[in-house]
Amino acid sequence: MSHQNLWGALLLTTCLALGLFWWDQNMALVNIGALALVVGGTALAAVLSFPMSRLRQALGVAKNAYTRPSEDVGDVICSLLDLSLKSRFSGIAELSREEDRMTESYLRSGLGLLADGYGEKEIENILGNESRFFQARRSAVARVFRQMGRVAPSFGVAGSVAGLIGMLAGIGDEKSMLAAIPLALASTLYGILLQQLVFIPAAEVIENRTRDQLLVMAVIVEGLLAIKSEENPRKVERRLLSFISPAQREGTARRLAAIRQAYLDMAARRRLEMALEEDQAA
């Protein structure tokens, strides 16, 4: 989650809490029994619907989605251009030394395939399978939160029914009837709040992060295949920039120009050194 989203969430949560407190200064909406019914029922439904390994995976993915920054596709494009230029100067075999330097595991895997001499079709198939199964795993995780979002309001309604039963059972006993009313009303509210503010947003964040990561993976595959076919780095740059929006291209293009210039300077120094060596030999 970005800092802007985090601050927005905190602001809106504060406004919601203040609004409820202002409207309900006696805290009648705070009902532990209703909250336990909705949260416990939703958790039980999740346990009955999914294996524990999937639930643990869902919690881990959600935590990472909210706490870790997403991979910057511009950084990946710059890394790929750097690798393309390096392969032109030193050969593809030299790229194996760059494998440990890369922070993106998918890019490290692709560089390993390049260094091991896999063909273009093999690289495309292996990395394509990896991205497809990554998408399938993330879709399964998002389904966990969407399912919990679907059942949470149902348990809110169940709490309301339980409260109404208590009210009907307490007819003639005003104290019993009044005690059942908060459960009947608060449980529905809790179910809706959990659905709209917890479970559905979590599923959306995971799906958005998945789309971002799939874009990064597509850029990596395109770049590695271009490096394998020894395309001109300028063509590689054009191909990779086509994956991002015009707004992103401007800043990324400046960084790419700096990388190109660094290699041009390196080539100029190398030519100068070779010329000096020839003069000395003569």
PyRosetta script that sets phi, psi and omega in degrees:
from pyrosetta import init, pose_from_sequence

init()
pose = pose_from_sequence("MSHQNLWGALLLTTCLALGLFWWDQNMALVNIGALALVVGGTALAAVLSFPMSRLRQALGVAKNAYTRPSEDVGDVICSLLDLSLKSRFSGIAELSREEDRMTESYLRSGLGLLADGYGEKEIENILGNESRFFQARRSAVARVFRQMGRVAPSFGVAGSVAGLIGMLAGIGDEKSMLAAIPLALASTLYGILLQQLVFIPAAEVIENRTRDQLLVMAVIVEGLLAIKSEENPRKVERRLLSFISPAQREGTARRLAAIRQAYLDMAARRRLEMALEEDQAA")
pose.set_psi(1, 134.5)
pose.set_omega(1, -179.7)
pose.set_phi(2, -73.5)
pose.set_psi(2, 163.0)
pose.set_omega(2, 179.1)
pose.set_phi(3, -62.2)
pose.set_psi(3, -36.3)
pose.set_omega(3, 179.1)
pose.set_phi(4, -63.2)
pose.set_psi(4, -43.3)
pose.set_omega(4, 178.6)
pose.set_phi(5, -64.8)
pose.set_psi(5, -39.2)
pose.set_omega(5, -178.8)
pose.set_phi(6, -64.6)
pose.set_psi(6, -46.9)
pose.set_omega(6, 179.1)
pose.set_phi(7, -65.5)
pose.set_psi(7, -37.5)
pose.set_omega(7, 176.6)
pose.set_phi(8, -62.8)
pose.set_psi(8, -41.9)
pose.set_omega(8, 179.1)
pose.set_phi(9, -64.5)
pose.set_psi(9, -42.3)
pose.set_omega(9, 178.7)
pose.set_phi(10, -63.6)
pose.set_psi(10, -41.7)
pose.set_omega(10, -179.8)
pose.set_phi(11, -64.2)
pose.set_psi(11, -46.6)
pose.set_omega(11, -178.7)
pose.set_phi(12, -67.4)
pose.set_psi(12, -36.9)
pose.set_omega(12, 177.2)
pose.set_phi(13, -64.4)
pose.set_psi(13, -41.4)
pose.set_omega(13, 178.0)
pose.set_phi(14, -63.4)
pose.set_psi(14, -43.8)
pose.set_omega(14, 178.6)
pose.set_phi(15, -62.1)
pose.set_psi(15, -41.7)
pose.set_omega(15, 179.7)
pose.set_phi(16, -64.8)
pose.set_psi(16, -44.5)
pose.set_omega(16, -179.6)
pose.set_phi(17, -64.3)
pose.set_psi(17, -42.5)
pose.set_omega(17, 178.7)
pose.set_phi(18, -65.2)
pose.set_psi(18, -39.3)
pose.set_omega(18, 179.0)
pose.set_phi(19, -62.8)
pose.set_psi(19, -44.5)
pose.set_omega(19, 178.9)
pose.set_phi(20, -65.9)
pose.set_psi(20, -40.6)
pose.set_omega(20, -179.9)
pose.set_phi(21, -67.2)
pose.set_psi(21, -39.4)
pose.set_omega(21, 179.7)
pose.set_phi(22, -65.2)
pose.set_psi(22, -39.7)
pose.set_omega(22, -178.7)
pose.set_phi(23, -76.7)
pose.set_psi(23, -27.2)
pose.set_omega(23, -173.4)
pose.set_phi(24, -132.1)
pose.set_psi(24, 71.6)
pose.set_omega(24, -174.7)
pose.set_phi(25, -69.6)
pose.set_psi(25, -18.8)
pose.set_omega(25, 177.3)
pose.set_phi(26, -84.9)
pose.set_psi(26, 1.5)
pose.set_omega(26, 177.1)
pose.set_phi(27, 59.7)
pose.set_psi(27, 36.0)
pose.set_omega(27, 178.6)
pose.set_phi(28, -69.1)
pose.set_psi(28, -22.2)
pose.set_omega(28, -179.9)
pose.set_phi(29, -77.5)
pose.set_psi(29, -12.9)
pose.set_omega(29, 177.6)
pose.set_phi(30, -85.7)
pose.set_psi(30, 105.8)
pose.set_omega(30, -177.8)
pose.set_phi(31, -134.1)
pose.set_psi(31, 106.6)
pose.set_omega(31, -175.9)
pose.set_phi(32, -63.4)
pose.set_psi(32, -38.6)
pose.set_omega(32, -180.0)
pose.set_phi(33, -62.6)
pose.set_psi(33, -43.5)
pose.set_omega(33, 179.1)
pose.set_phi(34, -65.3)
pose.set_psi(34, -41.7)
pose.set_omega(34, 179.6)
pose.set_phi(35, -64.0)
pose.set_psi(35, -42.9)
pose.set_omega(35, 179.3)
pose.set_phi(36, -63.1)
pose.set_psi(36, -39.0)
pose.set_omega(36, 179.7)
pose.set_phi(37, -64.0)
pose.set_psi(37, -46.1)
pose.set_omega(37, -176.9)
pose.set_phi(38, -70.7)
pose.set_psi(38, -48.9)
pose.set_omega(38, -178.6)
pose.set_phi(39, -66.4)
pose.set_psi(39, -46.4)
pose.set_omega(39, -179.7)
pose.set_phi(40, -64.2)
pose.set_psi(40, -42.0)
pose.set_omega(40, 178.9)
pose.set_phi(41, -64.8)
pose.set_psi(41, -41.2)
pose.set_omega(41, 178.6)
pose.set_phi(42, -65.1)
pose.set_psi(42, -42.5)
pose.set_omega(42, 178.4)
pose.set_phi(43, -64.1)
pose.set_psi(43, -41.0)
pose.set_omega(43, 179.0)
pose.set_phi(44, -63.7)
pose.set_psi(44, -41.7)
pose.set_omega(44, 178.0)
pose.set_phi(45, -61.9)
pose.set_psi(45, -38.2)
pose.set_omega(45, 178.5)
pose.set_phi(46, -66.3)
pose.set_psi(46, -41.7)
pose.set_omega(46, 179.4)
pose.set_phi(47, -63.9)
pose.set_psi(47, -37.5)
pose.set_omega(47, 179.2)
pose.set_phi(48, -74.5)
pose.set_psi(48, -23.4)
pose.set_omega(48, -175.2)
pose.set_phi(49, -92.6)
pose.set_psi(49, -29.9)
pose.set_omega(49, -173.1)
pose.set_phi(50, -131.3)
pose.set_psi(50, 151.0)
pose.set_omega(50, 174.3)
pose.set_phi(51, -67.8)
pose.set_psi(51, 155.4)
pose.set_omega(51, -177.9)
pose.set_phi(52, -61.8)
pose.set_psi(52, -33.5)
pose.set_omega(52, 178.4)
pose.set_phi(53, -61.3)
pose.set_psi(53, -38.3)
pose.set_omega(53, 178.6)
pose.set_phi(54, -68.1)
pose.set_psi(54, -39.1)
pose.set_omega(54, -180.0)
pose.set_phi(55, -66.7)
pose.set_psi(55, -42.0)
pose.set_omega(55, 177.4)
pose.set_phi(56, -64.0)
pose.set_psi(56, -40.0)
pose.set_omega(56, 177.3)
pose.set_phi(57, -62.4)
pose.set_psi(57, -41.5)
pose.set_omega(57, -179.6)
pose.set_phi(58, -62.0)
pose.set_psi(58, -42.3)
pose.set_omega(58, 179.3)
pose.set_phi(59, -65.1)
pose.set_psi(59, -41.2)
pose.set_omega(59, 179.1)
pose.set_phi(60, -65.1)
pose.set_psi(60, -42.8)
pose.set_omega(60, 179.6)
pose.set_phi(61, -65.2)
pose.set_psi(61, -42.4)
pose.set_omega(61, 179.2)
pose.set_phi(62, -62.8)
pose.set_psi(62, -41.5)
pose.set_omega(62, 178.5)
pose.set_phi(63, -60.9)
pose.set_psi(63, -46.6)
pose.set_omega(63, 179.6)
pose.set_phi(64, -64.9)
pose.set_psi(64, -37.0)
pose.set_omega(64, -179.0)
pose.set_phi(65, -63.8)
pose.set_psi(65, -33.7)
pose.set_omega(65, -177.9)
pose.set_phi(66, -89.8)
pose.set_psi(66, -20.9)
pose.set_omega(66, -173.1)
pose.set_phi(67, -109.9)
pose.set_psi(67, -29.3)
pose.set_omega(67, -177.5)
pose.set_phi(68, -97.4)
pose.set_psi(68, 138.2)
pose.set_omega(68, 176.7)
pose.set_phi(69, -69.7)
pose.set_psi(69, 148.2)
pose.set_omega(69, 178.9)
pose.set_phi(70, -75.1)
pose.set_psi(70, 155.3)
pose.set_omega(70, 179.7)
pose.set_phi(71, -66.3)
pose.set_psi(71, 130.8)
pose.set_omega(71, 179.4)
pose.set_phi(72, -80.5)
pose.set_psi(72, 116.7)
pose.set_omega(72, -178.2)
pose.set_phi(73, -63.8)
pose.set_psi(73, -28.8)
pose.set_omega(73, 176.3)
pose.set_phi(74, -63.5)
pose.set_psi(74, -40.2)
pose.set_omega(74, 176.9)
pose.set_phi(75, -63.1)
pose.set_psi(75, -39.9)
pose.set_omega(75, -179.5)
pose.set_phi(76, -65.0)
pose.set_psi(76, -42.6)
pose.set_omega(76, 178.8)
pose.set_phi(77, -62.0)
pose.set_psi(77, -42.3)
pose.set_omega(77, 178.5)
pose.set_phi(78, -63.0)
pose.set_psi(78, -40.9)
pose.set_omega(78, 178.5)
pose.set_phi(79, -63.2)
pose.set_psi(79, -40.5)
pose.set_omega(79, -179.1)
pose.set_phi(80, -67.7)
pose.set_psi(80, -39.4)
pose.set_omega(80, 177.1)
pose.set_phi(81, -65.4)
pose.set_psi(81, -40.0)
pose.set_omega(81, 177.2)
pose.set_phi(82, -60.2)
pose.set_psi(82, -42.4)
pose.set_omega(82, 178.1)
pose.set_phi(83, -66.3)
pose.set_psi(83, -38.2)
pose.set_omega(83, 179.0)
pose.set_phi(84, -62.8)
pose.set_psi(84, -45.8)
pose.set_omega(84, 178.8)
pose.set_phi(85, -65.6)
pose.set_psi(85, -39.2)
pose.set_omega(85, -179.7)
pose.set_phi(86, -64.9)
pose.set_psi(86, -38.9)
pose.set_omega(86, 179.2)
pose.set_phi(87, -66.8)
pose.set_psi(87, -32.2)
pose.set_omega(87, 178.2)
pose.set_phi(88, -70.0)
pose.set_psi(88, -34.9)
pose.set_omega(88, -177.7)
pose.set_phi(89, -81.6)
pose.set_psi(89, -41.0)
pose.set_omega(89, -170.5)
pose.set_phi(90, -118.9)
pose.set_psi(90, -7.7)
pose.set_omega(90, -178.3)
pose.set_phi(91, 97.5)
pose.set_psi(91, 154.1)
pose.set_omega(91, -177.3)
pose.set_phi(92, -63.6)
pose.set_psi(92, -32.1)
pose.set_omega(92, -178.4)
pose.set_phi(93, -58.5)
pose.set_psi(93, -29.6)
pose.set_omega(93, -179.2)
pose.set_phi(94, -70.2)
pose.set_psi(94, -17.6)
pose.set_omega(94, -177.6)
pose.set_phi(95, -68.2)
pose.set_psi(95, -19.6)
pose.set_omega(95, 178.7)
pose.set_phi(96, -61.6)
pose.set_psi(96, -26.8)
pose.set_omega(96, 178.1)
pose.set_phi(97, -71.4)
pose.set_psi(97, -21.3)
pose.set_omega(97, -178.3)
pose.set_phi(98, -86.1)
pose.set_psi(98, -8.0)
pose.set_omega(98, -172.9)
pose.set_phi(99, -59.9)
pose.set_psi(99, -46.7)
pose.set_omega(99, -176.8)
pose.set_phi(100, -71.9)
pose.set_psi(100, -19.1)
pose.set_omega(100, -178.0)
pose.set_phi(101, -79.1)
pose.set_psi(101, -20.5)
pose.set_omega(101, -175.8)
pose.set_phi(102, -79.2)
pose.set_psi(102, 134.4)
pose.set_omega(102, 178.8)
pose.set_phi(103, -86.9)
pose.set_psi(103, -20.8)
pose.set_omega(103, -178.9)
pose.set_phi(104, -85.2)
pose.set_psi(104, 116.2)
pose.set_omega(104, -175.1)
pose.set_phi(105, -62.4)
pose.set_psi(105, -35.7)
pose.set_omega(105, -179.8)
pose.set_phi(106, -65.4)
pose.set_psi(106, -39.1)
pose.set_omega(106, 177.6)
pose.set_phi(107, -68.7)
pose.set_psi(107, -39.2)
pose.set_omega(107, 176.6)
pose.set_phi(108, -60.4)
pose.set_psi(108, -43.0)
pose.set_omega(108, 178.7)
pose.set_phi(109, -61.4)
pose.set_psi(109, -43.6)
pose.set_omega(109, 179.3)
pose.set_phi(110, -64.8)
pose.set_psi(110, -39.9)
pose.set_omega(110, 177.8)
pose.set_phi(111, -64.2)
pose.set_psi(111, -36.2)
pose.set_omega(111, 176.3)
pose.set_phi(112, -62.1)
pose.set_psi(112, -39.6)
pose.set_omega(112, 177.6)
pose.set_phi(113, -65.6)
pose.set_psi(113, -40.6)
pose.set_omega(113, 177.1)
pose.set_phi(114, -61.3)
pose.set_psi(114, -46.4)
pose.set_omega(114, -177.1)
pose.set_phi(115, -65.9)
pose.set_psi(115, -30.6)
pose.set_omega(115, -179.0)
pose.set_phi(116, -83.0)
pose.set_psi(116, -0.6)
pose.set_omega(116, 174.2)
pose.set_phi(117, 84.2)
pose.set_psi(117, 21.5)
pose.set_omega(117, 177.0)
pose.set_phi(118, -68.0)
pose.set_psi(118, 149.5)
pose.set_omega(118, 178.1)
pose.set_phi(119, -78.3)
pose.set_psi(119, 169.2)
pose.set_omega(119, -177.9)
pose.set_phi(120, -59.4)
pose.set_psi(120, -45.7)
pose.set_omega(120, -178.2)
pose.set_phi(121, -64.7)
pose.set_psi(121, -39.1)
pose.set_omega(121, 179.3)
pose.set_phi(122, -65.8)
pose.set_psi(122, -43.3)
pose.set_omega(122, 178.5)
pose.set_phi(123, -61.9)
pose.set_psi(123, -44.9)
pose.set_omega(123, -179.7)
pose.set_phi(124, -62.1)
pose.set_psi(124, -41.0)
pose.set_omega(124, -179.3)
pose.set_phi(125, -68.4)
pose.set_psi(125, -45.6)
pose.set_omega(125, -177.5)
pose.set_phi(126, -65.3)
pose.set_psi(126, -49.7)
pose.set_omega(126, -179.6)
pose.set_phi(127, -68.5)
pose.set_psi(127, -33.3)
pose.set_omega(127, 176.8)
pose.set_phi(128, -64.4)
pose.set_psi(128, -42.0)
pose.set_omega(128, 176.6)
pose.set_phi(129, -62.3)
pose.set_psi(129, -41.2)
pose.set_omega(129, 180.0)
pose.set_phi(130, -62.3)
pose.set_psi(130, -42.6)
pose.set_omega(130, -179.8)
pose.set_phi(131, -69.5)
pose.set_psi(131, -36.6)
pose.set_omega(131, 179.5)
pose.set_phi(132, -66.5)
pose.set_psi(132, -42.5)
pose.set_omega(132, 179.7)
pose.set_phi(133, -72.2)
pose.set_psi(133, -31.3)
pose.set_omega(133, 172.8)
pose.set_phi(134, -60.3)
pose.set_psi(134, -46.4)
pose.set_omega(134, 178.6)
pose.set_phi(135, -61.8)
pose.set_psi(135, -40.7)
pose.set_omega(135, 179.7)
pose.set_phi(136, -64.1)
pose.set_psi(136, -41.1)
pose.set_omega(136, 179.4)
pose.set_phi(137, -65.4)
pose.set_psi(137, -42.8)
pose.set_omega(137, -179.6)
pose.set_phi(138, -68.7)
pose.set_psi(138, -35.6)
pose.set_omega(138, 176.9)
pose.set_phi(139, -63.8)
pose.set_psi(139, -38.8)
pose.set_omega(139, 177.9)
pose.set_phi(140, -64.6)
pose.set_psi(140, -38.6)
pose.set_omega(140, 178.3)
pose.set_phi(141, -66.5)
pose.set_psi(141, -43.8)
pose.set_omega(141, 179.0)
pose.set_phi(142, -61.9)
pose.set_psi(142, -34.3)
pose.set_omega(142, 178.8)
pose.set_phi(143, -63.6)
pose.set_psi(143, -31.8)
pose.set_omega(143, 177.4)
pose.set_phi(144, -59.3)
pose.set_psi(144, -48.9)
pose.set_omega(144, -177.7)
pose.set_phi(145, -71.6)
pose.set_psi(145, -34.1)
pose.set_omega(145, 177.3)
pose.set_phi(146, -67.0)
pose.set_psi(146, -38.3)
pose.set_omega(146, 177.7)
pose.set_phi(147, -65.1)
pose.set_psi(147, -41.8)
pose.set_omega(147, 177.0)
pose.set_phi(148, -64.4)
pose.set_psi(148, -36.3)
pose.set_omega(148, 175.9)
pose.set_phi(149, -65.8)
pose.set_psi(149, -31.6)
pose.set_omega(149, 178.6)
pose.set_phi(150, -72.9)
pose.set_psi(150, -37.7)
pose.set_omega(150, -173.4)
pose.set_phi(151, -87.1)
pose.set_psi(151, -22.2)
pose.set_omega(151, -177.5)
pose.set_phi(152, -56.9)
pose.set_psi(152, -48.4)
pose.set_omega(152, 177.4)
pose.set_phi(153, -63.1)
pose.set_psi(153, -29.3)
pose.set_omega(153, 178.7)
pose.set_phi(154, -64.9)
pose.set_psi(154, -39.8)
pose.set_omega(154, 176.8)
pose.set_phi(155, -73.1)
pose.set_psi(155, -25.5)
pose.set_omega(155, 170.9)
pose.set_phi(156, -63.8)
pose.set_psi(156, -42.4)
pose.set_omega(156, 176.3)
pose.set_phi(157, -65.3)
pose.set_psi(157, -38.9)
pose.set_omega(157, 177.8)
pose.set_phi(158, -60.6)
pose.set_psi(158, -39.8)
pose.set_omega(158, 176.4)
pose.set_phi(159, -64.2)
pose.set_psi(159, -38.4)
pose.set_omega(159, 177.4)
pose.set_phi(160, -63.5)
pose.set_psi(160, -42.2)
pose.set_omega(160, 178.2)
pose.set_phi(161, -63.0)
pose.set_psi(161, -42.7)
pose.set_omega(161, 178.3)
pose.set_phi(162, -61.7)
pose.set_psi(162, -39.5)
pose.set_omega(162, 177.5)
pose.set_phi(163, -65.5)
pose.set_psi(163, -40.1)
pose.set_omega(163, 178.2)
pose.set_phi(164, -65.5)
pose.set_psi(164, -38.6)
pose.set_omega(164, 176.9)
pose.set_phi(165, -62.3)
pose.set_psi(165, -41.3)
pose.set_omega(165, 177.4)
pose.set_phi(166, -63.5)
pose.set_psi(166, -38.2)
pose.set_omega(166, 178.1)
pose.set_phi(167, -65.0)
pose.set_psi(167, -44.6)
pose.set_omega(167, -179.5)
pose.set_phi(168, -67.0)
pose.set_psi(168, -36.4)
pose.set_omega(168, 179.1)
pose.set_phi(169, -69.6)
pose.set_psi(169, -22.6)
pose.set_omega(169, -177.9)
pose.set_phi(170, -100.3)
pose.set_psi(170, 17.4)
pose.set_omega(170, 177.8)
pose.set_phi(171, -59.0)
pose.set_psi(171, 129.3)
pose.set_omega(171, -176.0)
pose.set_phi(172, 98.3)
pose.set_psi(172, -18.4)
pose.set_omega(172, 177.6)
pose.set_phi(173, -115.5)
pose.set_psi(173, 96.2)
pose.set_omega(173, -174.4)
pose.set_phi(174, -59.3)
pose.set_psi(174, -36.9)
pose.set_omega(174, -178.4)
pose.set_phi(175, -65.0)
pose.set_psi(175, -41.7)
pose.set_omega(175, 179.5)
pose.set_phi(176, -66.9)
pose.set_psi(176, -39.7)
pose.set_omega(176, 179.7)
pose.set_phi(177, -64.4)
pose.set_psi(177, -44.2)
pose.set_omega(177, -179.4)
pose.set_phi(178, -66.2)
pose.set_psi(178, -31.9)
pose.set_omega(178, 179.5)
pose.set_phi(179, -70.8)
pose.set_psi(179, -26.8)
pose.set_omega(179, -177.4)
pose.set_phi(180, -84.5)
pose.set_psi(180, -20.9)
pose.set_omega(180, -176.4)
pose.set_phi(181, -62.3)
pose.set_psi(181, -46.5)
pose.set_omega(181, 179.8)
pose.set_phi(182, -58.5)
pose.set_psi(182, -38.8)
pose.set_omega(182, 178.0)
pose.set_phi(183, -63.1)
pose.set_psi(183, -41.5)
pose.set_omega(183, -177.2)
pose.set_phi(184, -64.2)
pose.set_psi(184, -36.4)
pose.set_omega(184, -175.2)
pose.set_phi(185, -93.2)
pose.set_psi(185, -42.5)
pose.set_omega(185, -174.7)
pose.set_phi(186, -68.3)
pose.set_psi(186, -34.2)
pose.set_omega(186, -177.4)
pose.set_phi(187, -63.3)
pose.set_psi(187, -39.5)
pose.set_omega(187, 177.0)
pose.set_phi(188, -63.1)
pose.set_psi(188, -42.3)
pose.set_omega(188, 178.3)
pose.set_phi(189, -61.7)
pose.set_psi(189, -44.7)
pose.set_omega(189, -179.4)
pose.set_phi(190, -63.2)
pose.set_psi(190, -40.4)
pose.set_omega(190, 179.3)
pose.set_phi(191, -61.7)
pose.set_psi(191, -42.9)
pose.set_omega(191, 179.7)
pose.set_phi(192, -67.8)
pose.set_psi(192, -42.4)
pose.set_omega(192, -179.5)
pose.set_phi(193, -64.1)
pose.set_psi(193, -42.1)
pose.set_omega(193, 178.3)
pose.set_phi(194, -63.3)
pose.set_psi(194, -39.3)
pose.set_omega(194, 179.8)
pose.set_phi(195, -65.0)
pose.set_psi(195, -50.2)
pose.set_omega(195, -170.6)
pose.set_phi(196, -85.0)
pose.set_psi(196, -22.9)
pose.set_omega(196, -175.5)
pose.set_phi(197, -111.5)
pose.set_psi(197, -11.9)
pose.set_omega(197, -177.7)
pose.set_phi(198, -121.3)
pose.set_psi(198, -64.3)
pose.set_omega(198, -168.5)
pose.set_phi(199, -74.8)
pose.set_psi(199, -49.2)
pose.set_omega(199, 179.8)
pose.set_phi(200, -65.1)
pose.set_psi(200, -44.1)
pose.set_omega(200, 175.4)
pose.set_phi(201, -59.9)
pose.set_psi(201, -37.6)
pose.set_omega(201, 178.7)
pose.set_phi(202, -62.6)
pose.set_psi(202, -43.4)
pose.set_omega(202, 178.4)
pose.set_phi(203, -62.9)
pose.set_psi(203, -40.7)
pose.set_omega(203, -179.8)
pose.set_phi(204, -66.1)
pose.set_psi(204, -41.8)
pose.set_omega(204, 179.3)
pose.set_phi(205, -62.2)
pose.set_psi(205, -43.9)
pose.set_omega(205, 179.6)
pose.set_phi(206, -63.0)
pose.set_psi(206, -43.2)
pose.set_omega(206, -179.9)
pose.set_phi(207, -66.6)
pose.set_psi(207, -38.6)
pose.set_omega(207, 177.6)
pose.set_phi(208, -65.6)
pose.set_psi(208, -42.6)
pose.set_omega(208, 178.1)
pose.set_phi(209, -64.8)
pose.set_psi(209, -35.4)
pose.set_omega(209, 178.1)
pose.set_phi(210, -63.9)
pose.set_psi(210, -44.0)
pose.set_omega(210, 178.4)
pose.set_phi(211, -62.0)
pose.set_psi(211, -40.9)
pose.set_omega(211, 178.0)
pose.set_phi(212, -62.0)
pose.set_psi(212, -43.3)
pose.set_omega(212, -178.7)
pose.set_phi(213, -68.4)
pose.set_psi(213, -36.6)
pose.set_omega(213, 177.7)
pose.set_phi(214, -65.0)
pose.set_psi(214, -34.6)
pose.set_omega(214, 175.0)
pose.set_phi(215, -63.6)
pose.set_psi(215, -45.0)
pose.set_omega(215, 178.0)
pose.set_phi(216, -59.7)
pose.set_psi(216, -42.3)
pose.set_omega(216, 179.6)
pose.set_phi(217, -63.4)
pose.set_psi(217, -41.7)
pose.set_omega(217, 179.0)
pose.set_phi(218, -63.2)
pose.set_psi(218, -40.7)
pose.set_omega(218, 177.8)
pose.set_phi(219, -62.9)
pose.set_psi(219, -42.1)
pose.set_omega(219, -179.0)
pose.set_phi(220, -63.5)
pose.set_psi(220, -45.3)
pose.set_omega(220, 179.3)
pose.set_phi(221, -60.6)
pose.set_psi(221, -45.7)
pose.set_omega(221, -179.6)
pose.set_phi(222, -61.2)
pose.set_psi(222, -43.8)
pose.set_omega(222, -179.1)
pose.set_phi(223, -67.1)
pose.set_psi(223, -42.5)
pose.set_omega(223, -179.1)
pose.set_phi(224, -66.3)
pose.set_psi(224, -38.8)
pose.set_omega(224, 177.8)
pose.set_phi(225, -65.7)
pose.set_psi(225, -36.9)
pose.set_omega(225, 177.3)
pose.set_phi(226, -66.3)
pose.set_psi(226, -38.7)
pose.set_omega(226, 177.9)
pose.set_phi(227, -66.3)
pose.set_psi(227, -41.7)
pose.set_omega(227, -179.9)
pose.set_phi(228, -61.2)
pose.set_psi(228, -39.4)
pose.set_omega(228, 179.9)
pose.set_phi(229, -83.2)
pose.set_psi(229, 2.5)
pose.set_omega(229, 176.8)
pose.set_phi(230, 58.0)
pose.set_psi(230, 45.1)
pose.set_omega(230, 176.6)
pose.set_phi(231, -70.7)
pose.set_psi(231, 156.7)
pose.set_omega(231, 174.7)
pose.set_phi(232, -60.1)
pose.set_psi(232, 131.9)
pose.set_omega(232, -178.8)
pose.set_phi(233, -54.9)
pose.set_psi(233, -31.2)
pose.set_omega(233, 177.4)
pose.set_phi(234, -65.2)
pose.set_psi(234, -38.4)
pose.set_omega(234, 176.4)
pose.set_phi(235, -67.7)
pose.set_psi(235, -39.3)
pose.set_omega(235, 177.8)
pose.set_phi(236, -59.9)
pose.set_psi(236, -44.1)
pose.set_omega(236, 179.5)
pose.set_phi(237, -60.0)
pose.set_psi(237, -46.5)
pose.set_omega(237, -179.9)
pose.set_phi(238, -61.3)
pose.set_psi(238, -43.0)
pose.set_omega(238, -178.6)
pose.set_phi(239, -63.2)
pose.set_psi(239, -41.4)
pose.set_omega(239, -176.4)
pose.set_phi(240, -74.5)
pose.set_psi(240, -36.1)
pose.set_omega(240, 178.9)
pose.set_phi(241, -66.0)
pose.set_psi(241, -23.0)
pose.set_omega(241, -180.0)
pose.set_phi(242, -67.8)
pose.set_psi(242, -13.7)
pose.set_omega(242, -178.7)
pose.set_phi(243, -81.3)
pose.set_psi(243, -18.0)
pose.set_omega(243, -173.2)
pose.set_phi(244, -113.7)
pose.set_psi(244, 166.0)
pose.set_omega(244, -175.9)
pose.set_phi(245, -72.8)
pose.set_psi(245, 157.9)
pose.set_omega(245, 177.8)
pose.set_phi(246, -56.0)
pose.set_psi(246, -34.7)
pose.set_omega(246, 179.8)
pose.set_phi(247, -65.0)
pose.set_psi(247, -36.8)
pose.set_omega(247, 179.1)
pose.set_phi(248, -76.5)
pose.set_psi(248, -28.8)
pose.set_omega(248, -174.1)
pose.set_phi(249, -63.6)
pose.set_psi(249, -36.8)
pose.set_omega(249, -174.1)
pose.set_phi(250, -60.4)
pose.set_psi(250, -51.3)
pose.set_omega(250, -179.9)
pose.set_phi(251, -66.8)
pose.set_psi(251, -39.8)
pose.set_omega(251, 179.9)
pose.set_phi(252, -66.6)
pose.set_psi(252, -38.2)
pose.set_omega(252, -179.8)
pose.set_phi(253, -61.8)
pose.set_psi(253, -37.1)
pose.set_omega(253, 178.3)
pose.set_phi(254, -64.6)
pose.set_psi(254, -40.8)
pose.set_omega(254, 178.7)
pose.set_phi(255, -66.9)
pose.set_psi(255, -38.3)
pose.set_omega(255, 178.3)
pose.set_phi(256, -65.4)
pose.set_psi(256, -38.4)
pose.set_omega(256, 178.0)
pose.set_phi(257, -62.2)
pose.set_psi(257, -38.4)
pose.set_omega(257, 178.5)
pose.set_phi(258, -65.6)
pose.set_psi(258, -38.5)
pose.set_omega(258, 178.1)
pose.set_phi(259, -65.1)
pose.set_psi(259, -44.9)
pose.set_omega(259, 178.8)
pose.set_phi(260, -59.6)
pose.set_psi(260, -43.6)
pose.set_omega(260, -178.0)
pose.set_phi(261, -64.1)
pose.set_psi(261, -37.2)
pose.set_omega(261, 178.9)
pose.set_phi(262, -62.1)
pose.set_psi(262, -40.0)
pose.set_omega(262, 179.0)
pose.set_phi(263, -73.0)
pose.set_psi(263, -34.2)
pose.set_omega(263, 175.4)
pose.set_phi(264, -63.4)
pose.set_psi(264, -42.0)
pose.set_omega(264, 177.1)
pose.set_phi(265, -63.2)
pose.set_psi(265, -39.9)
pose.set_omega(265, 178.7)
pose.set_phi(266, -63.0)
pose.set_psi(266, -42.3)
pose.set_omega(266, 179.0)
pose.set_phi(267, -64.6)
pose.set_psi(267, -39.2)
pose.set_omega(267, 179.0)
pose.set_phi(268, -64.1)
pose.set_psi(268, -41.9)
pose.set_omega(268, 178.6)
pose.set_phi(269, -64.5)
pose.set_psi(269, -39.1)
pose.set_omega(269, 179.9)
pose.set_phi(270, -64.6)
pose.set_psi(270, -41.5)
pose.set_omega(270, 178.4)
pose.set_phi(271, -64.4)
pose.set_psi(271, -38.8)
pose.set_omega(271, 178.8)
pose.set_phi(272, -64.5)
pose.set_psi(272, -42.4)
pose.set_omega(272, 179.2)
pose.set_phi(273, -63.8)
pose.set_psi(273, -41.0)
pose.set_omega(273, 178.9)
pose.set_phi(274, -64.6)
pose.set_psi(274, -39.4)
pose.set_omega(274, 178.9)
pose.set_phi(275, -64.7)
pose.set_psi(275, -40.5)
pose.set_omega(275, 178.6)
pose.set_phi(276, -65.2)
pose.set_psi(276, -39.5)
pose.set_omega(276, 178.8)
pose.set_phi(277, -64.2)
pose.set_psi(277, -39.6)
pose.set_omega(277, 178.6)
pose.set_phi(278, -65.3)
pose.set_psi(278, -40.4)
pose.set_omega(278, 178.7)
pose.set_phi(279, -63.6)
pose.set_psi(279, -41.4)
pose.set_omega(279, -179.7)
pose.set_phi(280, -66.5)
pose.set_psi(280, -37.7)
pose.set_omega(280, 179.4)
pose.set_phi(281, -67.1)
pose.set_psi(281, -34.3)
pose.set_omega(281, 179.5)
pose.set_phi(282, -72.2)
pose.dump_pdb("model.pdb")
